[in-house]
Amino acid sequence: MRTQSSPADVSRPPLGLLLDVDGPIASPETRSIAIPSLVEDLVALTAAGVPVGFVTGRSESFMVEEVAAPLLAHGLAPNARVYSVCEKGGVWFQITAEGTGEARVAHEVAVPGPVTDAVRELAASEFSDTMFFDETKQAMISLEQRTDVANRDYLAAQARFNDAAFELFAAHGLGVRLGEREATDARGEVHFRIDPTIISTDIESITLDKALGAERCLAHFAKSGELPRRWYSVGDSRGDYRMADHLHEAGYDAAHVDVRPSDGMLERPYPIITIEGAINDAAGAEFLARCRRELLS
C-alpha cells in the first residue's frame, strides 16, 4: 500500500510511469528505439523527479544495450529514478546516471535445463527460417521473429511452434498452459505458460507477469523516496494491463495507455487512454511528449 503524506508535500513526484518496451518504446520493426524524442522526453521526465519503471519480457542484455545505453548517452540526471524489470519479473536491476546495477535473477522459476535444450533443438530443426532462440534470457524461454521475415509468415509458423512446444512440455511431464489448453504434471498442477505476442513466443513460469514487474518497481522506488499518487502504465498487449491492475489494486490513481487498441481493449475500473492516429512507438512518443509538456511547460 502506498505511503500516506500531505497533499502539500512537494517531495512527492507528480506522476510515475511503468512502461512496456516492445511497442511503446522500441519499434516492433527495428527492435530498437527509433524515435529520438522518446529518449529525450524520458531523460527530461526523470530529471523532473518522475520515477520510470520498464516492465518488459525482454532480457537484461537487451535492456542494457537498447534502452539503458541511449538514456545514459543522453545524460540521466543524478536524481533519476529508473528501474528495469525484465522477463516479466524474472530479472531486475537499477539504472542510474553512473550506469546499470547488478541484475538479480529468479533462477528458481526457470524452465528446467533439459527442456530448454529440447525447445532450442525444436526451434533450430523446424522453425529456424522464421524465428530464433533468444540465448540472452535467464528466467524464461523466448523464440523471436527474425527481422528478415514478414510478420504474416512468422505468425503462421508461430502457431505451429506453440502447438509443438505444448506437446514437448507435456511429454516431459511439465504442467503447461497455452490459451485454453492445459496439460498438468503428475500432481495435477500447471507451472508454465506459453504466451505468444506479435513478434515472439515466451515460455515462462505462471508466476511471471506484468503485475509482478509493477510490484518489483514500486518496491524499489519506495526505498528511494516518496511515491506518486498518479501512475500511468503503457503497453501494446492485453497482458500489459496487469501493470495498471496492480497499481489500481494497491490504491494508486492508475490509468493505462494502450498503444495498440486494435488488438482489443479490456474493460477496467480505471481510465484507458489511446492515442488517436498513432500506434506502437509513435503512440508512446506522443504520450511521453504530453507528459513532458504537462510537467515542464
C-alpha contacts under 8 A as a table, 3 or more apart, distances in Angstrom:
res1	aa1	res2	aa2	distance
1	M	250	A	5.31
1	M	251	G	6.62
2	R	227	L	7.11
2	R	250	A	7.09
2	R	251	G	7.02
2	R	252	Y	7.30
3	T	226	E	7.45
3	T	227	L	7.24
5	S	9	D	6.71
6	S	9	D	5.34
9	D	12	R	5.95
10	V	13	P	7.56
11	S	226	E	6.65
12	R	225	G	7.89
12	R	226	E	5.07
12	R	227	L	6.18
12	R	228	P	5.80
13	P	16	G	7.31
13	P	49	G	5.67
13	P	50	V	5.80
13	P	51	P	7.68
13	P	226	E	6.98
13	P	227	L	6.58
13	P	228	P	5.06
14	P	49	G	7.82
14	P	50	V	6.90
14	P	228	P	5.91
14	P	229	R	7.58
14	P	230	R	7.04
14	P	295	L	7.96
15	L	50	V	5.95
15	L	51	P	7.63
15	L	228	P	5.11
15	L	229	R	6.72
15	L	230	R	4.87
15	L	231	W	5.49
15	L	232	Y	7.66
16	G	50	V	5.41
16	G	51	P	5.13
16	G	52	V	6.20
16	G	227	L	7.79
16	G	228	P	5.92
16	G	230	R	6.38
16	G	231	W	4.61
16	G	232	Y	6.35
17	L	50	V	7.32
17	L	51	P	6.35
17	L	52	V	4.86
17	L	53	G	6.17
17	L	231	W	5.76
17	L	232	Y	5.09
17	L	233	S	5.82
17	L	234	V	7.73
18	L	52	V	5.98
18	L	53	G	4.69
18	L	54	F	5.78
18	L	55	V	6.46
18	L	214	A	7.03
18	L	231	W	7.58
18	L	232	Y	6.33
18	L	233	S	4.57
18	L	234	V	6.41
18	L	243	M	7.22
19	L	24	P	7.51
19	L	25	I	7.81
19	L	52	V	7.43
19	L	53	G	6.14
19	L	54	F	4.77
19	L	55	V	5.72
19	L	56	T	7.70
19	L	233	S	5.72
19	L	234	V	4.95
19	L	235	G	6.47
20	D	23	G	7.37
20	D	24	P	6.53
20	D	25	I	7.24
20	D	54	F	5.89
20	D	55	V	5.12
20	D	56	T	5.13
20	D	233	S	7.84
20	D	234	V	6.01
20	D	235	G	4.99
20	D	236	D	7.57
20	D	240	D	7.06
21	V	24	P	5.92
21	V	25	I	4.89
21	V	26	A	5.64
21	V	54	F	6.73
21	V	55	V	7.16
21	V	56	T	5.75
21	V	58	R	7.79
21	V	235	G	7.59
22	D	25	I	6.07
22	D	26	A	4.90
22	D	27	S	6.43
22	D	28	P	6.06
22	D	31	R	7.11
22	D	56	T	7.60
22	D	236	D	7.74
23	G	26	A	5.63
23	G	27	S	5.70
23	G	28	P	5.69
23	G	235	G	6.87
23	G	236	D	5.67
23	G	259	V	7.36
23	G	280	N	4.42
23	G	281	D	5.36
23	G	284	G	7.81
24	P	27	S	7.49
24	P	234	V	6.81
24	P	235	G	5.96
24	P	236	D	6.61
24	P	259	V	6.36
24	P	279	I	7.95
24	P	280	N	4.83
24	P	281	D	4.17
24	P	282	A	7.32
24	P	283	A	6.61
24	P	284	G	4.37
24	P	285	A	7.39
25	I	33	I	6.15
25	I	38	L	7.01
25	I	280	N	7.63
25	I	281	D	5.11
25	I	284	G	6.11
25	I	285	A	7.41
26	A	30	T	7.58
26	A	31	R	5.54
26	A	32	S	4.68
26	A	33	I	4.44
26	A	34	A	6.75
26	A	281	D	6.23
27	S	30	T	5.38
27	S	31	R	5.15
27	S	32	S	5.69
27	S	33	I	6.09
27	S	34	A	6.18
27	S	280	N	7.08
27	S	281	D	5.72
28	P	31	R	5.32
28	P	32	S	7.93
28	P	199	I	7.41
28	P	280	N	7.70
29	E	147	T	7.16
30	T	33	I	7.84
30	T	34	A	7.28
30	T	147	T	7.61
32	S	66	E	5.79
32	S	67	V	7.83
33	I	36	P	7.19
33	I	38	L	7.57
33	I	39	V	7.95
33	I	66	E	6.98
33	I	67	V	7.30
35	I	38	L	5.84
35	I	39	V	7.82
35	I	281	D	7.48
35	I	282	A	7.62
35	I	285	A	7.29
36	P	39	V	5.66
36	P	40	E	6.59
37	S	40	E	4.86
37	S	41	D	5.84
37	S	285	A	6.69
37	S	289	A	7.83
38	L	41	D	5.35
38	L	42	L	6.10
38	L	284	G	7.70
38	L	285	A	5.29
38	L	288	L	7.03
38	L	289	A	7.92
39	V	42	L	5.17
39	V	43	V	6.16
39	V	70	P	6.82
39	V	71	L	5.99
39	V	74	H	7.37
40	E	43	V	5.34
40	E	44	A	6.21
40	E	74	H	7.17
41	D	44	A	4.99
41	D	45	L	5.98
41	D	288	L	6.28
41	D	289	A	6.31
41	D	292	R	6.40
42	L	45	L	5.14
42	L	46	T	6.16
42	L	71	L	7.79
42	L	288	L	7.26
43	V	46	T	5.29
43	V	47	A	6.16
43	V	71	L	6.57
43	V	74	H	7.31
43	V	75	G	7.13
43	V	76	L	5.70
43	V	77	A	7.46
44	A	47	A	5.10
44	A	48	A	6.34
44	A	292	R	7.28
45	L	48	A	5.03
45	L	49	G	6.64
45	L	50	V	5.52
45	L	291	C	7.88
45	L	292	R	6.20
46	T	49	G	5.08
46	T	50	V	4.72
46	T	51	P	6.15
46	T	52	V	6.90
46	T	76	L	7.59
46	T	77	A	7.31
46	T	79	N	7.69
46	T	80	A	5.00
46	T	81	R	6.45
46	T	82	V	7.54
47	A	50	V	7.21
47	A	76	L	7.21
47	A	77	A	5.40
47	A	79	N	6.57
47	A	80	A	5.72
48	A	295	L	7.91
49	G	79	N	7.21
49	G	80	A	6.70
49	G	81	R	7.36
50	V	80	A	7.80
50	V	81	R	7.17
51	P	80	A	7.27
51	P	81	R	4.86
51	P	82	V	5.99
51	P	221	F	7.19
52	V	81	R	6.37
52	V	82	V	4.94
52	V	83	Y	6.53
53	G	82	V	5.73
53	G	83	Y	4.76
53	G	84	S	5.81
53	G	85	V	7.36
53	G	214	A	7.76
53	G	217	C	5.87
54	F	82	V	7.85
54	F	83	Y	6.23
54	F	84	S	4.75
54	F	85	V	5.95
54	F	86	C	7.76
55	V	84	S	6.35
55	V	85	V	4.95
55	V	86	C	6.17
55	V	88	K	6.55
55	V	89	G	7.63
55	V	210	K	6.49
55	V	213	G	5.49
55	V	214	A	6.77
56	T	84	S	7.96
56	T	85	V	6.34
56	T	86	C	5.01
56	T	87	E	6.01
56	T	88	K	5.56
56	T	210	K	7.44
56	T	213	G	7.80
57	G	86	C	5.41
57	G	87	E	3.93
57	G	88	K	4.87
57	G	202	D	7.99
58	R	62	F	6.33
58	R	63	M	6.87
58	R	86	C	5.45
58	R	87	E	5.44
58	R	88	K	7.94
58	R	137	K	7.76
59	S	62	F	5.27
59	S	63	M	6.35
59	S	86	C	5.51
59	S	87	E	5.89
59	S	91	V	7.67
59	S	136	T	6.07
59	S	137	K	5.31
59	S	138	Q	7.48
60	E	63	M	5.20
60	E	64	V	6.13
60	E	86	C	6.14
60	E	91	V	6.99
60	E	92	W	7.68
60	E	103	A	7.52
60	E	136	T	7.53
60	E	137	K	7.63
61	S	64	V	5.09
61	S	65	E	6.07
61	S	136	T	6.59
62	F	65	E	5.29
62	F	66	E	5.62
62	F	67	V	7.48
62	F	136	T	7.96
63	M	66	E	5.42
63	M	67	V	5.04
63	M	68	A	6.03
63	M	84	S	7.59
63	M	86	C	7.80
64	V	67	V	5.92
64	V	68	A	4.80
64	V	69	A	6.00
64	V	100	T	7.27
65	E	68	A	6.28
65	E	69	A	5.40
65	E	70	P	7.96
66	E	69	A	6.22
66	E	70	P	6.87
67	V	70	P	5.72
67	V	71	L	6.48
68	A	71	L	5.17
68	A	72	L	6.07
68	A	95	I	6.92
68	A	99	G	7.87
68	A	100	T	7.43
69	A	72	L	5.17
69	A	73	A	6.02
70	P	73	A	5.01
70	P	74	H	6.15
71	L	74	H	5.21
71	L	75	G	6.36
71	L	76	L	6.26
72	L	75	G	5.00
72	L	76	L	5.56
72	L	97	A	6.44
72	L	99	G	6.94
73	A	76	L	7.93
75	G	97	A	7.03
76	L	80	A	6.30
76	L	96	T	7.07
76	L	97	A	4.93
77	A	80	A	5.26
77	A	97	A	5.95
78	P	96	T	7.12
78	P	97	A	5.40
80	A	96	T	6.42
80	A	97	A	7.09
81	R	95	I	7.61
81	R	96	T	7.09
81	R	221	F	7.15
81	R	224	S	7.97
82	V	94	Q	6.36
82	V	95	I	5.30
82	V	96	T	6.64
83	Y	92	W	7.67
83	Y	93	F	6.21
83	Y	94	Q	4.63
83	Y	95	I	5.66
83	Y	217	C	6.41
83	Y	220	H	7.71
84	S	92	W	5.65
84	S	93	F	5.45
84	S	94	Q	6.08
84	S	95	I	7.10
84	S	217	C	7.67
85	V	88	K	6.71
85	V	89	G	5.59
85	V	90	G	7.48
85	V	91	V	5.89
85	V	92	W	4.30
85	V	93	F	6.61
85	V	213	G	5.67
85	V	216	R	7.25
85	V	217	C	7.13
86	C	89	G	5.78
86	C	90	G	6.25
86	C	91	V	4.94
86	C	92	W	5.77
86	C	213	G	7.72
87	E	90	G	5.05
87	E	91	V	5.95
87	E	137	K	7.43
87	E	139	A	6.78
87	E	140	M	6.69
87	E	208	L	7.69
88	K	91	V	7.70
88	K	208	L	5.34
88	K	209	D	4.83
88	K	210	K	5.42
88	K	212	L	7.02
88	K	213	G	5.68
89	G	92	W	6.86
89	G	208	L	5.61
89	G	209	D	6.45
89	G	210	K	7.04
89	G	212	L	5.52
89	G	213	G	4.53
89	G	216	R	7.27
90	G	105	V	5.81
90	G	106	A	5.10
90	G	107	H	7.75
90	G	109	V	7.75
90	G	138	Q	7.84
90	G	139	A	5.48
90	G	140	M	7.63
90	G	208	L	6.61
91	V	103	A	6.46
91	V	104	R	5.55
91	V	105	V	4.51
91	V	106	A	6.39
91	V	138	Q	7.57
91	V	139	A	7.12
92	W	103	A	5.41
92	W	104	R	5.45
92	W	105	V	6.84
93	F	100	T	7.08
93	F	101	G	5.63
93	F	102	E	6.07
93	F	103	A	4.58
93	F	104	R	6.52
94	Q	100	T	5.81
94	Q	101	G	5.11
94	Q	102	E	7.61
94	Q	103	A	7.80
95	I	98	E	7.89
95	I	99	G	5.84
95	I	100	T	4.51
95	I	101	G	6.28
96	T	99	G	5.23
96	T	100	T	6.22
96	T	101	G	7.82
105	V	138	Q	7.17
105	V	139	A	6.94
106	A	109	V	6.05
106	A	110	A	7.32
106	A	139	A	6.40
107	H	110	A	5.34
107	H	138	Q	7.38
107	H	139	A	5.87
109	V	139	A	6.52
109	V	205	S	5.81
109	V	207	T	7.79
110	A	138	Q	7.32
110	A	139	A	4.45
110	A	140	M	5.64
110	A	204	E	7.23
110	A	205	S	6.83
111	V	115	V	6.78
111	V	116	T	6.23
111	V	139	A	7.17
111	V	140	M	6.38
111	V	141	I	7.44
111	V	204	E	7.08
111	V	205	S	7.43
112	P	115	V	5.55
112	P	116	T	6.24
113	G	116	T	5.00
113	G	117	D	6.15
114	P	117	D	5.06
114	P	118	A	6.24
115	V	118	A	4.90
115	V	119	V	6.24
115	V	169	F	7.27
115	V	172	H	7.40
116	T	119	V	5.18
116	T	120	R	6.22
116	T	141	I	7.12
117	D	120	R	5.03
117	D	121	E	6.21
118	A	121	E	5.10
118	A	122	L	6.14
118	A	168	L	7.91
119	V	122	L	4.95
119	V	123	A	6.18
119	V	165	A	6.83
119	V	168	L	7.77
120	R	123	A	5.23
120	R	124	A	6.22
120	R	133	F	6.22
121	E	124	A	5.09
121	E	125	S	5.98
122	L	125	S	5.33
122	L	126	E	5.95
122	L	127	F	7.31
123	A	126	E	5.61
123	A	127	F	4.85
123	A	128	S	5.84
123	A	131	M	7.45
123	A	132	F	6.92
123	A	133	F	6.76
123	A	143	L	7.74
123	A	161	F	7.80
124	A	127	F	6.01
124	A	128	S	5.00
124	A	132	F	7.55
124	A	133	F	7.88
125	S	128	S	6.71
126	E	129	D	7.98
127	F	130	T	5.83
127	F	131	M	6.10
127	F	132	F	7.83
127	F	157	A	7.18
127	F	161	F	7.34
128	S	131	M	5.31
128	S	132	F	5.97
129	D	146	R	7.95
130	T	145	Q	5.99
130	T	146	R	5.66
130	T	149	V	6.09
130	T	153	D	7.34
130	T	154	Y	5.48
130	T	157	A	6.97
131	M	143	L	6.13
131	M	144	E	5.18
131	M	145	Q	4.37
131	M	146	R	4.94
131	M	154	Y	7.19
132	F	143	L	5.44
132	F	144	E	5.41
132	F	145	Q	6.61
132	F	146	R	6.45
133	F	141	I	7.83
133	F	142	S	6.19
133	F	143	L	4.68
133	F	144	E	6.60
134	D	137	K	6.23
134	D	141	I	7.21
134	D	142	S	5.51
134	D	143	L	5.95
134	D	144	E	6.88
137	K	140	M	5.95
137	K	141	I	6.34
137	K	142	S	7.17
138	Q	141	I	7.91
139	A	204	E	7.49
140	M	202	D	7.01
140	M	203	I	5.92
140	M	204	E	4.85
140	M	205	S	7.31
141	I	202	D	5.66
141	I	203	I	4.99
141	I	204	E	6.48
142	S	200	S	6.66
142	S	201	T	5.61
142	S	202	D	4.47
142	S	203	I	6.28
143	L	200	S	5.47
143	L	201	T	5.28
143	L	202	D	6.64
144	E	199	I	5.88
144	E	200	S	4.17
144	E	201	T	6.54
145	Q	149	V	7.12
145	Q	151	N	7.60
145	Q	154	Y	6.14
145	Q	199	I	5.20
145	Q	200	S	5.81
146	R	149	V	5.52
147	T	150	A	7.80
149	V	153	D	6.80
149	V	154	Y	6.61
150	A	153	D	5.39
150	A	154	Y	6.35
151	N	154	Y	4.94
151	N	155	L	6.04
151	N	198	I	7.84
151	N	199	I	7.40
152	R	155	L	5.19
152	R	156	A	6.36
153	D	156	A	5.29
153	D	157	A	6.46
154	Y	157	A	5.17
154	Y	158	Q	5.87
154	Y	199	I	7.77
155	L	158	Q	4.79
155	L	159	A	6.37
155	L	198	I	7.30
155	L	199	I	7.87
156	A	159	A	5.63
156	A	160	R	7.02
157	A	160	R	5.25
157	A	161	F	6.20
158	Q	161	F	4.95
158	Q	162	N	6.04
158	Q	196	P	7.96
158	Q	200	S	7.86
158	Q	201	T	7.40
159	A	162	N	5.22
159	A	163	D	6.46
160	R	163	D	5.30
160	R	164	A	6.26
161	F	164	A	5.02
161	F	165	A	6.01
162	N	165	A	5.12
162	N	166	F	6.14
162	N	178	L	7.72
162	N	194	I	7.03
162	N	196	P	7.83
162	N	201	T	7.47
163	D	166	F	5.11
163	D	167	E	6.38
164	A	167	E	5.20
164	A	168	L	6.17
165	A	168	L	4.93
165	A	169	F	6.22
166	F	169	F	5.34
166	F	170	A	6.23
166	F	176	V	6.83
166	F	177	R	7.56
166	F	178	L	6.95
166	F	194	I	7.44
167	E	170	A	5.04
167	E	171	A	6.02
168	L	171	A	5.08
168	L	172	H	6.38
169	F	172	H	5.13
169	F	173	G	6.43
169	F	174	L	5.33
169	F	175	G	7.21
169	F	176	V	6.59
170	A	173	G	5.06
170	A	174	L	5.56
170	A	175	G	6.60
170	A	176	V	6.89
170	A	183	A	5.92
170	A	184	T	7.56
170	A	185	D	7.75
171	A	174	L	7.55
173	G	184	T	7.56
173	G	185	D	5.24
173	G	186	A	6.88
174	L	183	A	7.66
174	L	184	T	6.72
174	L	185	D	5.07
174	L	190	V	7.35
174	L	191	H	7.29
174	L	192	F	7.67
175	G	182	E	7.33
175	G	183	A	5.26
175	G	184	T	3.97
175	G	185	D	4.42
175	G	188	G	7.63
175	G	189	E	5.75
175	G	190	V	3.90
175	G	191	H	5.38
175	G	192	F	6.26
176	V	182	E	5.76
176	V	183	A	5.34
176	V	184	T	6.39
176	V	190	V	5.24
176	V	191	H	6.11
176	V	192	F	4.69
176	V	193	R	5.37
176	V	194	I	7.31
177	R	180	E	7.13
177	R	181	R	5.67
177	R	182	E	4.45
177	R	183	A	6.56
177	R	190	V	6.87
177	R	192	F	6.34
177	R	193	R	4.59
177	R	194	I	6.13
178	L	181	R	5.14
178	L	182	E	6.45
178	L	193	R	6.03
178	L	194	I	5.11
178	L	195	D	6.96
179	G	194	I	7.79
179	G	195	D	7.92
182	E	190	V	7.48
183	A	190	V	7.09
184	T	187	R	7.36
184	T	188	G	4.86
184	T	189	E	4.97
184	T	190	V	5.21
185	D	188	G	5.18
185	D	189	E	5.38
185	D	190	V	6.55
186	A	189	E	7.39
190	V	206	I	7.89
191	H	205	S	5.73
191	H	206	I	5.60
191	H	207	T	7.96
192	F	203	I	6.84
192	F	204	E	5.39
192	F	205	S	4.38
192	F	206	I	5.09
193	R	203	I	5.71
193	R	204	E	5.54
193	R	205	S	6.28
193	R	206	I	5.78
194	I	201	T	6.86
194	I	202	D	5.89
194	I	203	I	4.55
194	I	204	E	6.70
195	D	201	T	5.63
195	D	202	D	5.05
195	D	203	I	6.14
195	D	204	E	7.76
196	P	199	I	7.97
196	P	200	S	5.94
196	P	201	T	4.16
196	P	202	D	6.13
197	T	200	S	5.18
197	T	201	T	5.95
197	T	202	D	7.89
197	T	237	S	7.71
204	E	208	L	6.77
205	S	208	L	5.60
206	I	209	D	7.47
207	T	212	L	7.89
208	L	212	L	6.39
208	L	213	G	7.99
209	D	212	L	5.52
209	D	213	G	6.63
209	D	239	G	7.57
209	D	242	R	7.54
210	K	213	G	4.84
210	K	214	A	6.17
210	K	239	G	6.76
210	K	240	D	6.03
210	K	241	Y	7.85
210	K	242	R	5.42
210	K	243	M	5.36
211	A	214	A	5.03
211	A	215	E	6.17
211	A	242	R	4.91
211	A	243	M	4.81
211	A	244	A	7.84
211	A	245	D	7.09
211	A	246	H	5.45
212	L	215	E	4.97
212	L	216	R	6.21
213	G	216	R	5.17
213	G	217	C	6.31
213	G	243	M	7.42
214	A	217	C	5.12
214	A	218	L	6.24
214	A	243	M	5.41
214	A	246	H	6.79
214	A	247	L	7.54
215	E	218	L	5.28
215	E	219	A	6.19
215	E	246	H	7.19
216	R	219	A	5.20
216	R	220	H	6.28
217	C	220	H	5.21
217	C	221	F	6.18
218	L	221	F	5.13
218	L	222	A	6.00
218	L	227	L	7.91
219	A	222	A	5.27
219	A	223	K	6.87
220	H	223	K	5.52
220	H	224	S	7.23
221	F	224	S	5.38
221	F	225	G	6.67
221	F	226	E	7.82
221	F	227	L	6.92
222	A	225	G	5.72
222	A	226	E	6.40
222	A	227	L	6.22
228	P	231	W	6.89
229	R	252	Y	5.46
229	R	253	D	5.81
230	R	252	Y	6.24
230	R	253	D	4.68
230	R	254	A	6.03
231	W	247	L	7.42
231	W	252	Y	6.98
231	W	253	D	6.14
231	W	254	A	4.97
231	W	255	A	6.53
232	Y	244	A	7.25
232	Y	254	A	5.83
232	Y	255	A	4.99
232	Y	256	H	5.58
232	Y	257	V	6.99
233	S	240	D	7.85
233	S	241	Y	7.64
233	S	243	M	6.17
233	S	244	A	5.76
233	S	254	A	7.69
233	S	255	A	6.50
233	S	256	H	4.81
233	S	257	V	6.09
234	V	240	D	7.33
234	V	256	H	5.80
234	V	257	V	4.60
234	V	258	D	6.15
234	V	259	V	7.23
234	V	284	G	7.48
235	G	240	D	5.26
235	G	241	Y	7.40
235	G	256	H	7.81
235	G	257	V	6.46
235	G	258	D	5.52
235	G	259	V	6.06
235	G	260	R	7.86
236	D	240	D	6.81
236	D	258	D	5.68
236	D	259	V	5.07
236	D	260	R	4.97
236	D	261	P	7.50
236	D	280	N	6.67
237	S	240	D	5.43
237	S	241	Y	7.57
237	S	258	D	7.62
237	S	260	R	7.12
237	S	263	D	7.36
238	R	241	Y	5.75
238	R	242	R	7.99
238	R	263	D	7.92
238	R	264	G	7.65
238	R	265	M	7.36
238	R	266	L	7.18
239	G	242	R	5.76
240	D	243	M	5.86
240	D	244	A	7.80
241	Y	244	A	5.43
241	Y	245	D	6.19
241	Y	256	H	6.67
241	Y	266	L	7.94
242	R	245	D	4.70
242	R	246	H	6.16
243	M	246	H	5.36
243	M	247	L	6.44
244	A	247	L	4.89
244	A	248	H	5.93
244	A	254	A	5.89
244	A	255	A	6.33
244	A	256	H	5.89
245	D	248	H	5.21
245	D	249	E	6.05
246	H	249	E	5.15
246	H	250	A	6.07
247	L	250	A	5.15
247	L	251	G	6.52
247	L	252	Y	5.47
247	L	253	D	7.49
247	L	254	A	5.89
248	H	251	G	5.26
248	H	252	Y	5.33
248	H	253	D	6.49
248	H	254	A	5.44
248	H	270	Y	7.29
249	E	252	Y	7.50
254	A	270	Y	6.27
254	A	271	P	7.39
255	A	270	Y	5.67
255	A	271	P	4.86
255	A	272	I	5.90
255	A	273	I	7.25
256	H	270	Y	7.68
256	H	271	P	6.47
256	H	272	I	4.97
256	H	273	I	6.03
257	V	272	I	5.89
257	V	273	I	4.54
257	V	274	T	5.78
258	D	261	P	5.69
258	D	265	M	7.61
258	D	272	I	6.93
258	D	273	I	6.12
258	D	274	T	5.43
258	D	275	I	7.96
259	V	274	T	6.18
259	V	275	I	6.81
259	V	278	A	7.59
259	V	279	I	4.98
259	V	280	N	5.12
259	V	281	D	7.72
259	V	283	A	5.65
259	V	284	G	6.66
260	R	263	D	6.24
260	R	279	I	5.42
260	R	280	N	6.05
261	P	264	G	5.49
261	P	265	M	5.46
261	P	274	T	7.08
262	S	265	M	7.39
268	R	271	P	7.33
268	R	272	I	7.65
275	I	278	A	5.72
275	I	279	I	7.11
275	I	283	A	5.70
275	I	286	E	7.53
275	I	287	F	7.37
278	A	282	A	5.65
278	A	283	A	4.81
279	I	282	A	5.66
279	I	283	A	4.69
279	I	284	G	7.59
280	N	283	A	5.41
280	N	284	G	6.30
281	D	284	G	4.71
281	D	285	A	5.91
282	A	285	A	5.12
282	A	286	E	6.26
283	A	286	E	5.10
283	A	287	F	6.19
284	G	287	F	5.20
284	G	288	L	6.25
285	A	288	L	5.28
285	A	289	A	6.09
286	E	289	A	5.05
286	E	290	R	6.25
287	F	290	R	5.07
287	F	291	C	6.37
288	L	291	C	5.00
288	L	292	R	6.18
289	A	292	R	5.07
289	A	293	R	6.15
290	R	293	R	5.09
290	R	294	E	6.11
291	C	294	E	5.10
291	C	295	L	6.27
292	R	295	L	5.28
292	R	296	L	5.71
292	R	297	S	7.53
293	R	296	L	5.38
293	R	297	S	5.02
294	E	297	S	6.09
